[in-house]
Amino acid sequence: MTALGAFTFVLHSHLPYARLAGRWPHGEEWIHEAANETYIPLLNMLYDLKEEGVPYSITIGLTPVLAEQLADPDVLEHFDQYLAQRIEAAKRDVDYFLMPGTENGHLRYLAEWYRDVHEHTRKSFNERFNRDLIGAFRRLQEAGCIEIITSAATHGYLPLFSRDSSVRAQVKTGIRSYERMFGQRPRAVWLPECAYRPAYITETGRKRAGLETILAENDLRTFFSETHTITGGSPVGVAAGDVIGPYGAIKRRYVIPLTDQFSTSKKPATTFQPYYVSDTTNYPNAQSHSGVAVIGRNHKVGEQVWSAQYGYPGDFDYREFHKKAGTSGLQYWRITGAKVELGDKDFYHPDWAEYKVEQHAEHFAHLVGDQLRQYHNQTGKFGLVAANYDTELFGHWWYEGVNWLGKVIRHLNQHPEVELTSASQFIDQHPPENVLDLPESSWGAGGTHFVWDNTETHWMWSPIHEVEERMEVLATNFNAPDDQALQVLNQAAREALLVQSSDWSFLVTTGQAREYAIRRFSQHIDRFEKLATSLEAGNPNVEAAQEYWELDKIFADIDYRWFR
């Protein structure tokens, strides 16, 4: 039977910049946990499929700031030490649960099971992937198994920037980092937080380019959006707030301001088709398009994972994320029930969870097929289902999630009505037929900019805008700097990008790591101020630039002129 439509996972991988930021509670351990629970299990699963001859194609985003950290020798060495500590912690628990008074057969079994899991992960890291995680992803792309997409350099929240030069610098730096890591140019991009803005006129009368224009300038031909951005209507999924992971904390902390921006603007558009985005910079309010396509997230399949209430990760037999053993930090319990207190949780049973993974993978595969079949029957068209998630949901927040991904791919590979694809592959084979005007939006709570600009974070935007303006002036005024000035200019550009990271305002809003975020934000402001002041005074502070480079070692081939 000929396929009726196509499917792609779109996995967005991103973490805050934390190189040499200490270990716990907020620092490199973020990276270590994600590599241990998500990235290496994901690579193992994808390589297993490839070696078994199972054809597949999925879309994986690695933000430049994350990729730079996953390629950093110091981060990787610390990660190996972290794995060794996890193995030793499990071994100590094995002995602990054998001792009189603390003896427990099932907990001892789980400790042995964790020991074996961590040993397998460490062996994969050191031997299967030769400590080269970026190279492991690159080889999968070269084999045609995955498409790796890029993002803004430090995941800056682009719609709220005051200068197009900063948007361009974020995009160009991200592309250059990608080329160095993966040996080719990216074709698609994940706009940070799915945040889009069309062209607009500032209060001072200056025109700001639509993001689609800047993507087109850099030959990035596809990006992704939240459901309501395409269809109109009320925000759903991540934007509605009832989700697992860090985004779920927003709705627990805030009453999200209501807006009729989307609910009163339903469109005859669908997430089953890509659209060319209107060129809002050069041809506003016209049907002339930018040449850049947008793919919307399919809500129906998305909620099966994202939803804190209905999603698979809430199954009672899956591992409980929030309860950890005081002896080791290992998680020995299952969710148990909808309203079961942490103290009353039952022990985890990996075999029970494995049974549920198979059930949920089969259900998801049937759901994808049903969605594509219904769309085809209604329209006669070949549709696309894009399932967009944070990669860290799998393995970290939902421990069994990577296993589920692999089983879904196996099921869909055998589904006669579904074709597995990547984003750019689909656009190549099925170019958009229509043009769409997109509203300013995000996949943040309420579908607006609230998560990144609210009463707790609004103070951060004036310093960001000041840095943008000063960096643009420096980049414009220094036409032929000597070696010392060039070194300081490039480091100032790095600090400007790090100031712009959306992570700092996000972490303040969620309360997840408020103090750390404010400290890092203020630190990069201070560094930029010191470097910029020295350049403006005609006395470039090379010593400071060298010191800051050693601390961060990010974006080695940056060009300050990208801020012009």
TORMAR-651075 format. One line per field, with one value per residue (C-alpha): x, y, z; residue number from 1. Coordinates in nm, 4 decimals. Example, Ala and Ser with C-alpha at 12.3 -4.5 7.8 and 13.67 -1.06 7.14 Angstrom:
2
X [1.2300  1.3670] $
Y [-0.4500  -0.1060] $
Z [0.7800  0.7140] $
num [1  2] $
REM end
This chain:
564
X [0.0000  0.1224  0.1780  -0.0983  0.1220  0.4500  0.5654  0.8667  0.9780  1.1233  1.3414  1.4681  1.7844  1.8914  2.0460  2.1734  2.5419  2.7055  3.0653  3.2871  2.9935  3.0394  2.8477  2.5393  2.2723  2.3082  2.6021  2.7626  2.5511  2.2647  2.4704  2.5869  2.2330  2.1036  2.3924  2.3514  1.9735  1.8907  2.1667  2.3668  2.0569  1.9161  2.2359  2.2453  1.8867  1.9455  2.2669  2.0979  1.8243  2.0796  2.2891  1.9795  1.8937  1.5774  1.5384  1.4258  1.4420  1.3844  1.4654  1.6943  1.7881  2.1075  2.1345  2.4804  2.5312  2.4542  2.6652  2.9626  2.9373  2.8961  3.2168  3.4160  3.6986  3.6591  3.2840  3.3364  3.6031  3.3788  3.0960  3.3066  3.3797  3.0084  2.9313  3.1957  3.0337  2.6888  2.8256  2.9887  2.6690  2.4735  2.7360  2.7157  2.3385  2.3797  2.5835  2.3477  2.0437  2.2270  2.2994  2.0952  1.8325  1.8312  1.8132  1.5648  1.5726  1.3871  1.5862  1.9085  1.7903  1.7141  2.0550  2.2236  2.0058  2.1095  2.4738  2.4513  2.2660  2.5284  2.8148  2.6589  2.6233  2.9856  3.1037  2.8991  3.0437  3.4050  3.4056  3.1051  3.1181  3.4837  3.3904  3.2716  2.8968  2.8860  3.0684  2.8162  2.5273  2.7195  2.7705  2.3973  2.3255  2.5841  2.4178  2.0812  1.9201  1.8640  1.8535  2.0320  1.8845  2.0394  1.9122  2.0154  2.3632  2.2709  1.8970  1.8242  1.4600  1.4664  1.1302  1.2219  1.5614  1.5860  1.8368  1.8206  2.1989  2.1672  1.9238  2.1613  2.4590  2.2710  2.1813  2.5222  2.7110  2.4816  2.5422  2.9196  2.9225  2.7073  2.9417  3.2400  3.0615  2.8814  3.0789  2.7915  2.5422  2.2120  1.8928  1.6364  1.6276  1.4467  1.3554  1.4176  1.0920  0.9187  0.9078  0.8326  0.7798  0.6867  0.8369  0.7335  0.8056  0.9609  0.8449  1.1351  1.0269  1.2913  1.1821  1.2674  1.2880  1.0589  1.2441  1.1602  1.3717  1.6788  1.6365  1.6085  1.9229  2.1086  1.9504  1.7586  1.4468  1.2347  1.1358  0.8735  0.5856  0.3301  -0.0162  -0.2058  0.0431  -0.0737  -0.4420  -0.5371  -0.7592  -0.6618  -0.3073  -0.2764  -0.0016  0.3100  0.1521  -0.1446  0.0876  -0.0417  0.2774  0.5527  0.8993  1.0119  0.7410  0.4796  0.6118  0.4866  0.1186  0.1784  0.3439  0.1403  -0.2077  -0.1310  -0.2733  -0.5617  -0.5431  -0.7758  -0.4793  -0.5230  -0.8707  -1.0428  -0.8262  -0.9037  -0.7594  -0.8389  -0.4869  -0.3727  -0.0645  -0.0856  0.0676  0.3724  0.3281  0.5519  0.5738  0.4725  0.7604  0.6590  0.9745  0.9644  0.6049  0.3850  0.0244  0.0848  0.0872  0.4525  0.6410  0.9866  1.0874  1.0956  0.8545  0.6925  0.5829  0.3329  0.3251  0.0474  -0.1438  -0.3175  0.0013  0.1860  -0.0375  0.0234  0.3682  0.3503  0.0296  0.0805  -0.2756  -0.3264  0.0246  0.1949  0.4637  0.2004  0.1315  0.1439  0.4049  0.6611  0.9429  0.8711  1.0899  1.0627  1.1523  1.5185  1.7011  1.8873  2.1738  2.2531  2.0041  1.8813  1.5104  1.3630  0.9916  0.7118  0.4402  0.1968  -0.1180  -0.2580  -0.2557  -0.0199  0.2118  0.5868  0.6083  0.3528  0.5060  0.5456  0.8765  0.9652  0.9472  1.1394  0.9553  0.6160  0.7374  0.8710  0.5272  0.3646  0.6250  0.5284  0.1587  0.2070  0.4359  0.1820  -0.0983  0.1019  0.1834  -0.1855  -0.2722  -0.0277  -0.1741  -0.5283  -0.4421  -0.2893  -0.5659  -0.8408  -0.6683  -0.6166  -0.9785  -1.1033  -0.8748  -0.7162  -0.3777  -0.0508  -0.0125  0.2597  0.2414  0.5205  0.5612  0.7705  0.9206  1.2096  1.4579  1.5208  1.1615  1.2807  1.5035  1.5307  1.1731  1.0186  1.2738  1.1304  1.0894  1.3942  1.2901  0.9442  1.0899  1.2739  0.9669  0.7545  1.0074  0.9975  0.6170  0.5935  0.8589  0.6162  0.3074  0.1978  0.0303  0.3089  0.6354  0.9134  1.0787  1.2812  1.1657  1.3781  1.3219  0.9469  0.9752  1.1938  0.9434  0.6239  0.6884  0.4268  0.1338  0.0091  0.1390  0.0539  0.0739  0.2033  0.1236  0.3821  0.3799  0.5707  0.5111  0.5461  0.2540  -0.0348  0.1363  0.2905  0.6213  0.5023  0.7473  1.0453  0.9071  0.6991  0.7097  1.0025  1.2124  1.1236  1.4246  1.6559  1.5551  1.6978  2.0514  2.0099  1.9050  2.1959  2.4387  2.2797  2.3223  2.6807  2.7848  2.6341  2.8235  3.1517  3.1081  3.0349  3.3137  3.6000  3.6725  4.0346  4.1245  4.4738  4.5193  4.4636  4.1479  4.0191  4.0628  3.8686  3.5973  3.5346  3.5204  3.2804  3.0645  3.0654  2.9645  2.6852  2.5484  2.5643  2.3847  2.1061  2.0397  1.6702  1.7671  1.8322  1.4816  1.3256  1.4968  1.3912  1.0303  1.0152  1.2004  1.4045  1.7405  1.6620  1.9781  2.2066  2.0380  2.0613  2.4254  2.5170  2.3220  2.4884  2.8285  2.8093  2.6802  2.9810  3.2249  3.0800  3.0872  3.4568  3.5537  3.3374  3.4587  3.8209  3.7536  3.5673  3.8579  4.1068  4.2822  4.1574  4.1718  4.3376  4.4037  4.0344  3.9427  4.1872  4.0594  3.6961  3.7846  3.9452  3.6325  3.3873  3.5731  3.2664  3.2248  3.5940  3.5399  3.3035  3.3236  3.2276  3.1272  2.8126  2.6749  2.6894] $
Y [0.0000  0.3507  0.5804  0.8331  1.0756  1.1304  1.1568  1.3082  1.3403  1.6885  1.6701  2.0024  1.9553  2.2469  2.3232  2.6448  2.7304  2.5744  2.4883  2.4962  2.6344  2.3808  2.0601  2.0609  2.1957  2.4212  2.3732  2.1087  1.8399  1.9616  1.8477  1.5280  1.4216  1.4895  1.3074  1.0110  0.9834  1.1240  1.1840  0.8608  0.6377  0.8173  0.7587  0.3945  0.3457  0.5144  0.3202  -0.0058  0.0612  0.1481  -0.1618  -0.3814  -0.2425  -0.0605  0.2442  0.5654  0.9413  1.1914  1.5555  1.6401  1.9906  2.0573  2.4200  2.5667  2.6435  2.2800  2.1354  2.3489  2.2040  1.8454  1.8894  2.0475  1.8236  1.9486  1.8878  1.5386  1.4511  1.5682  1.3637  1.0485  1.1221  1.1718  0.8299  0.6677  0.8274  0.7015  0.3494  0.3659  0.5035  0.2073  -0.0351  0.1174  0.0755  -0.2902  -0.3405  -0.1237  -0.3293  -0.6476  -0.5232  -0.6422  -0.3820  -0.2350  -0.5580  -0.5427  -0.7868  -0.5729  -0.2575  -0.4567  -0.5845  -0.2269  -0.1056  -0.3827  -0.2923  0.0750  -0.0272  -0.2245  0.0580  0.3147  0.0825  0.0277  0.4047  0.4628  0.1902  0.3398  0.6840  0.5701  0.2852  0.2922  0.6704  0.7265  1.0246  1.2083  1.2660  1.5357  1.3041  1.0301  1.2577  1.3778  1.0211  0.9498  1.2576  1.1572  0.8145  0.9794  0.8594  1.1998  1.5645  1.7860  2.1348  2.4432  2.7295  3.0744  3.0648  3.0978  3.0351  3.4073  3.5112  3.6809  3.8653  4.0887  4.1947  4.5653  4.5294  4.3160  4.3009  4.0885  3.8508  3.8180  3.7610  3.4877  3.3166  3.3555  3.2358  2.9360  2.8478  2.8822  2.6602  2.4033  2.3994  2.3358  2.0592  1.8806  1.9621  2.1127  2.3983  2.3534  2.3681  2.4101  2.5958  2.5784  2.9328  2.9473  2.8792  2.8644  3.2429  3.4315  3.7960  3.9612  4.2917  4.5998  4.9704  5.0826  5.3851  5.5795  5.4922  5.2290  4.9173  4.5774  4.2816  3.9838  3.6785  3.4987  3.7565  3.6956  3.3180  3.3530  3.5686  3.2805  3.0082  2.8533  2.7354  2.5693  2.6429  2.5162  2.6695  2.5898  2.4741  2.7967  2.9991  2.8063  2.7463  3.0293  2.9452  2.9082  2.7929  2.4207  2.1806  2.3482  2.6915  2.5853  2.4968  2.1532  1.9713  1.7641  1.9113  2.2646  2.4390  2.2912  2.5018  2.8218  2.7481  2.6412  2.9754  3.2248  3.3069  3.3492  3.6741  3.6032  3.7310  3.7085  3.7409  3.3833  3.2720  3.5284  3.4567  3.1024  3.0312  2.7786  2.6434  2.3060  2.1587  1.8722  2.1007  2.3265  2.6881  2.9502  3.2419  3.5836  3.8195  4.0777  4.2849  4.3560  4.2839  4.3378  4.2218  4.0613  3.7025  3.7227  3.4733  3.4661  3.1246  3.0050  2.7297  2.6770  2.3405  2.3403  2.0973  1.8379  1.8782  1.5401  1.3352  1.5984  1.5752  1.1990  1.2858  1.6496  1.6318  1.6017  1.4724  1.2509  1.1745  0.8375  0.9516  0.9684  0.5943  0.4506  0.1863  0.4358  0.5573  0.8395  1.1394  1.3360  1.0761  0.9888  0.7656  0.9530  0.7053  0.7616  0.9879  0.6901  0.6661  0.3371  0.4128  0.4171  0.6797  0.4362  0.6517  0.9893  1.1477  0.9196  1.1170  1.0661  0.8820  0.6258  0.5386  0.1720  0.0296  0.0513  -0.2642  -0.2294  -0.5238  -0.3640  -0.0410  -0.2272  -0.3814  -0.0365  0.1070  -0.1501  -0.0752  0.3007  0.2793  0.0692  0.3082  0.6090  0.4460  0.3702  0.7299  0.8693  0.6424  0.7416  1.1119  1.0837  0.8578  1.0920  1.3933  1.2107  1.0930  1.4465  1.6303  1.3756  1.5247  1.3778  1.5208  1.5546  1.4866  1.6621  1.5559  1.8296  1.7745  1.8785  1.5921  1.5957  1.4845  1.1407  0.9597  1.2470  1.3516  1.0362  0.7693  0.5117  0.7688  0.6836  0.3181  0.4344  0.6440  0.3424  0.1227  0.3889  0.4110  0.0314  0.0292  0.3184  0.1606  -0.1286  0.0923  0.0776  0.4193  0.6185  0.7389  0.8365  1.1627  1.4580  1.8179  1.9307  1.6043  1.6594  2.0194  1.9047  1.6400  1.8318  2.2072  2.4315  2.5254  2.8240  3.1340  3.2138  3.5283  3.4279  3.6237  3.7170  3.4162  3.1467  2.8089  2.9668  2.9847  3.1703  3.1602  3.5042  3.6424  3.6271  3.3600  3.5742  3.9223  3.9496  4.1312  3.9167  3.9447  4.2784  4.4424  4.2203  4.3635  4.7151  4.5821  4.3397  4.6222  4.8387  4.5568  4.5161  4.8849  4.9088  4.5910  4.7181  5.0472  4.8684  4.6339  4.9288  5.1597  4.9075  4.8466  4.7287  4.6400  4.5257  4.1790  4.2935  4.4901  4.2001  3.9604  4.1906  4.2602  3.8913  3.8189  4.1100  3.9522  3.6202  3.7942  3.9782  3.6467  3.4904  3.7913  3.7338  3.3706  3.3102  3.0654  3.3351  3.4844  3.1380  3.0080  3.3166  3.2709  2.8995  2.9488  2.6426  2.8155  3.1804  3.2795  3.0999  3.2622  3.6129  3.5564  3.4333  3.7108  3.9784  3.8181  3.8376  4.1950  4.2914  4.1164  4.2847  4.6229  4.5829  4.4806  4.7395  5.0233  4.9339  4.9370  5.2665  5.4181  5.3009  5.0629  4.7079  4.4911  4.1820  4.0258  4.0284  3.8897  3.6020  3.5307  3.5201  3.2992  3.0437  3.0399  2.9818  2.8626  2.8949  2.9932  2.9840  3.1214  3.4074  3.7265  4.0467  4.2037  3.9887  4.2486  4.5246] $
Z [0.0000  -0.0843  0.2137  0.2732  0.4622  0.6433  1.0029  1.1736  1.5308  1.5862  1.8969  2.0302  2.2400  2.4557  2.7955  2.9561  2.9300  3.2338  3.1429  3.4549  3.6536  3.9303  3.9750  4.1948  4.2189  3.9112  3.6808  3.4652  3.6285  3.4077  3.1085  3.2776  3.3705  3.0206  2.8528  3.0879  3.0749  2.7301  2.4732  2.5055  2.5385  2.2325  2.0358  2.1457  2.0301  1.6934  1.6277  1.7256  1.4699  1.2041  1.2700  1.2606  0.9190  1.0314  0.8029  0.9679  0.9359  1.2157  1.2880  1.5803  1.6874  1.8797  1.9839  1.9228  2.2923  2.3793  2.0973  2.2043  2.5553  2.4353  2.2345  2.5181  2.6519  3.0102  3.0118  2.8687  3.1233  3.4057  3.2552  3.2670  3.6323  3.6935  3.5422  3.7612  4.0668  3.9618  3.9271  4.2699  4.4238  4.2872  4.4169  4.7631  4.7537  4.6594  4.9773  5.1820  5.0883  5.1911  5.5435  5.8437  5.9251  5.5738  5.3778  5.0908  4.8018  4.5487  4.6220  4.5944  4.2554  4.1436  4.2640  4.0632  3.7652  3.7892  3.8238  3.5006  3.3200  3.4171  3.3282  2.9860  2.9379  3.0354  2.8003  2.5185  2.5877  2.5973  2.3457  2.1135  2.0617  2.1569  2.3773  2.0659  2.1026  1.8362  1.5955  1.6749  1.5752  1.2688  1.1404  1.1709  0.9608  0.7035  0.6841  0.6101  0.9344  1.0937  0.9980  1.2494  1.2664  1.4221  1.6376  1.7534  1.9048  2.2729  2.2374  2.2546  2.2663  1.9255  1.9090  2.2044  2.0725  1.9902  1.7040  1.3897  1.4146  1.7286  1.5583  1.2642  1.4951  1.6818  1.3525  1.1857  1.4934  1.5171  1.1532  1.1839  1.4942  1.3106  1.0102  1.2359  1.4255  1.1422  0.8283  0.6282  0.6379  0.8205  0.6190  0.8973  1.2268  1.5587  1.6558  2.0328  2.2171  1.8734  1.9090  1.5878  1.5035  1.1729  1.0607  1.2570  1.2996  1.6281  1.8267  1.6780  1.3248  1.2496  1.0656  1.2125  0.9792  1.0096  1.1356  0.8096  0.6231  0.8366  0.8012  0.4229  0.4125  0.5736  0.3559  0.6456  0.4667  0.7356  1.0947  1.3387  1.5274  1.7938  1.6822  1.7503  1.5435  1.2364  1.3047  1.5369  1.8306  2.1935  2.2773  2.3450  2.4469  2.5842  2.5449  2.7586  3.0457  3.1477  3.0552  3.2107  3.2437  3.3350  3.1293  3.3611  3.6497  3.4851  3.5321  3.8929  3.9723  3.7687  3.6517  3.2831  3.1375  2.8996  2.5445  2.2468  2.0114  1.8884  1.9959  1.7724  1.4700  1.3584  1.0148  0.7430  0.7909  0.9183  1.0802  0.8283  0.5644  0.5577  0.4474  0.3013  0.5419  0.4124  0.3465  0.6049  0.5584  0.1866  0.0900  0.3957  0.3735  0.0354  -0.0844  -0.1783  0.0317  0.1824  0.0506  0.4130  0.5170  0.8558  0.9980  1.2836  1.5751  1.5593  1.8835  1.8878  1.8893  2.0910  2.3942  2.4164  2.5520  2.6652  2.8668  3.2403  3.2720  2.9672  2.8437  2.8512  3.1010  3.3752  3.3646  3.7151  3.6254  3.4966  3.7161  3.9586  3.8756  4.1998  4.4654  4.5153  4.7612  5.0324  5.0056  4.6393  4.4615  4.2603  4.1840  4.3110  4.2926  4.0370  3.9951  4.1636  4.1371  4.0372  4.3826  4.5740  4.8039  4.7613  5.0912  4.9766  4.6396  4.5456  4.4224  4.0537  3.8384  3.5098  3.3526  3.4246  3.2660  2.9611  2.9039  2.9117  2.6729  2.4112  2.4569  2.4345  2.1311  1.9443  2.0408  1.9208  1.5873  1.5301  1.6267  1.3704  1.1037  1.1984  1.1808  0.8344  0.7057  0.8249  0.6728  0.3422  0.3334  0.3981  0.1556  -0.0769  0.0182  0.1400  0.4886  0.7494  1.1215  1.3126  1.6757  1.8400  2.1848  2.4046  2.3708  2.7451  2.8076  2.6983  2.9457  3.1928  3.2754  3.1303  3.2077  2.9655  2.6889  2.4773  2.4708  2.3634  2.0806  1.9437  1.9561  1.7858  1.5029  1.4651  1.4526  1.2067  0.9881  0.9396  0.8954  0.5298  0.5354  0.7035  0.5549  0.7954  0.6960  0.8171  0.7977  0.5031  0.3199  0.3369  0.2148  -0.0765  -0.1817  -0.0976  -0.1289  0.0335  -0.1867  0.0133  0.1891  0.5507  0.7623  1.1043  1.4201  1.6783  1.9093  2.0982  2.2575  2.5999  2.8435  2.6830  2.3441  2.4028  2.5407  2.9031  3.0223  2.9178  2.9907  3.3070  3.6386  3.7576  3.4409  3.2803  3.4465  3.2399  2.9040  2.9416  3.0010  2.7102  2.4787  2.5982  2.5210  2.1764  2.0954  2.2228  2.0414  1.7170  1.7529  1.8283  1.5331  1.3053  1.4280  1.4263  1.0594  1.0712  1.4315  1.5216  1.6721  2.0292  1.9523  1.7409  2.0313  2.2650  2.0066  1.9482  2.3208  2.3687  2.0971  2.2863  2.6077  2.4232  2.2935  2.6406  2.7908  2.5370  2.6339  2.6992  2.9727  3.2310  3.2173  3.1807  3.4948  3.6898  3.5793  3.6593  3.9886  3.8925  3.9364  3.9942  4.1825  3.9395  3.6400  3.7837  3.8768  3.5281  3.3574  3.5732  3.5256  3.1456  3.1647  3.3781  3.1468  2.8406  3.0145  3.0997  2.7473  2.5709  2.7929  2.7196  2.3451  2.3616  2.5561  2.2933  2.5319  2.4582  2.7711  2.6245  2.9638  3.0511  2.7076  2.7511  3.1029  2.9876  2.6925  2.9238  3.1398  2.8547  2.5407  2.3232  1.9553  1.8694  1.5181  1.6002  1.3937  1.5777  1.2442  1.2446  1.4886  1.2261] $
num [1  2  3  4  5  6  7  8  9  10  11  12  13  14  15  16  17  18  19  20  21  22  23  24  25  26  27  28  29  30  31  32  33  34  35  36  37  38  39  40  41  42  43  44  45  46  47  48  49  50  51  52  53  54  55  56  57  58  59  60  61  62  63  64  65  66  67  68  69  70  71  72  73  74  75  76  77  78  79  80  81  82  83  84  85  86  87  88  89  90  91  92  93  94  95  96  97  98  99  100  101  102  103  104  105  106  107  108  109  110  111  112  113  114  115  116  117  118  119  120  121  122  123  124  125  126  127  128  129  130  131  132  133  134  135  136  137  138  139  140  141  142  143  144  145  146  147  148  149  150  151  152  153  154  155  156  157  158  159  160  161  162  163  164  165  166  167  168  169  170  171  172  173  174  175  176  177  178  179  180  181  182  183  184  185  186  187  188  189  190  191  192  193  194  195  196  197  198  199  200  201  202  203  204  205  206  207  208  209  210  211  212  213  214  215  216  217  218  219  220  221  222  223  224  225  226  227  228  229  230  231  232  233  234  235  236  237  238  239  240  241  242  243  244  245  246  247  248  249  250  251  252  253  254  255  256  257  258  259  260  261  262  263  264  265  266  267  268  269  270  271  272  273  274  275  276  277  278  279  280  281  282  283  284  285  286  287  288  289  290  291  292  293  294  295  296  297  298  299  300  301  302  303  304  305  306  307  308  309  310  311  312  313  314  315  316  317  318  319  320  321  322  323  324  325  326  327  328  329  330  331  332  333  334  335  336  337  338  339  340  341  342  343  344  345  346  347  348  349  350  351  352  353  354  355  356  357  358  359  360  361  362  363  364  365  366  367  368  369  370  371  372  373  374  375  376  377  378  379  380  381  382  383  384  385  386  387  388  389  390  391  392  393  394  395  396  397  398  399  400  401  402  403  404  405  406  407  408  409  410  411  412  413  414  415  416  417  418  419  420  421  422  423  424  425  426  427  428  429  430  431  432  433  434  435  436  437  438  439  440  441  442  443  444  445  446  447  448  449  450  451  452  453  454  455  456  457  458  459  460  461  462  463  464  465  466  467  468  469  470  471  472  473  474  475  476  477  478  479  480  481  482  483  484  485  486  487  488  489  490  491  492  493  494  495  496  497  498  499  500  501  502  503  504  505  506  507  508  509  510  511  512  513  514  515  516  517  518  519  520  521  522  523  524  525  526  527  528  529  530  531  532  533  534  535  536  537  538  539  540  541  542  543  544  545  546  547  548  549  550  551  552  553  554  555  556  557  558  559  560  561  562  563  564] $
REM end
